[in-house]
Amino acid sequence: MVHAISASRSAAHSYFEGDDEAKARGLFQLLADDGTPIDEQGLAGFDRELSRQLFEGMLRIRVTDARMMALQRQGRIGFYGEAMGQEAAVVGSAAASAPEDWIVPALREAGVGLYRGMTLDAYISQIFGNATDVTKGRQLPCHPCDREHHYVQMSSCVSTQIPHAVGIAMAMKIQGHTGRCAIGFMGDGGVSEADFHVAMNFAGVMKSPVVLICQNNQWAISTPGHIQTASETIAIKGLGYGIEPLRADGNDVFAVYETVRYAAEKARRGDGPSFVELLTYRVSAHSSSDDPTRYRDEKVTEVWRHQKDPLRRMEAFLKAKGWLEAGEREALAAKLETDVREAIARAEAAGPPAVETLVDDVYEEQPWHLREQLTELLAADRVKSPHSH
């Protein structure tokens, strides 16, 4: 589903022509909160097909997240972290990627994988940890991977994925794989970890073909941004490492697309890394284990939930252009809901991974003690199983 990127349509805008400090302190926008264009010329390259594709990608995340959160509350899955309110940052970044680029996600980028071609069945099977899960049920939910579409499994340890993204990019450069880049994600809390600074330093010194993206949703679980860092913006941190900083409205999918595309094309040309801050807001809880009402003013959340909602903004734009008819969003959401429910039914019917898979992928040749333990486990399992006779 990745849109073909035209090399001739460059992100020619005064924002990108400014000096690095101005870019780090600025905020690139193309759509106002109500969906009206801020820059008609900047929007000229977005046709009906791409615009609707972006909208559908965002809506797919919204619908999928809502259904998966409901499953967690029903006790049918153990954990979930949704991206409500951040769909534009996710999908805009995904659409700006090319098929040969590698994606190294954090918690809320599953929508990038889905946009690039990862199937709902693969994603939901991983959440259930069932027999069709490629990781054989060994990972916490929300850790999908998709080798075919270059989507790397996320790490639960905050920020450890950032050096991985830079390392992948360095390997590309060493092997002479031009015309591609690595795109690595993090949250605002992640920039306080040592791994972030190590990765930024390597990226800057080695001129790695990498785009590092911070989804600044303003909350590192319960820690607000003003306690997280004293810097004026997150993007400005790139200056100290010799990395071009960029900062965009993360709820404006067009602005996200143009910003990440600018950075990705630069990396693919061999012109070095960029550090992108996408300013957004975590409308929902940090995860299904969290209650944000205990630590933040939900009146602020309601503003972001309604006036600044990325789907509402995009829907208003599409309707004004005549690219989305009345009732079409609801019909599309219903179809996406059906797709998700059918994938859930298949995932639940698949059952758990076979017991034998517990000792797979540990050693190239299975040692005697694991064979012995597996034999004992299978014997005990047969005794306990009601279907053993």
Secondary structure by P-SEA (a helix, b strand, c coil): cccccccccccccccccccaaaaaabbbbccccccccccccccccccaaaaaaaaaaaaaaaaaaaaaaaaaaacccccccccccaaaaaaaaaaaccccbbbbbccccaaaaaaacccaaaaaaaaaccccccccccccccccccccccccccccccccaaaaaaaaaaaaaaaccccbbbbbbbcccccccaaaaaaaaaaaaacccbbbbbccccccccccccccccccccccccccccbbbbbcccccaaaaaaaaaaaaaaaaaccbbbbbbbbbbccccccccccccccccaaaaaaaaccccaaaaaaaaaaaacccccaaaaaaaaaaaaaaaaaaaaaaaccccccccccccccccccaaaaaaaaaaaaaaaaaccccc
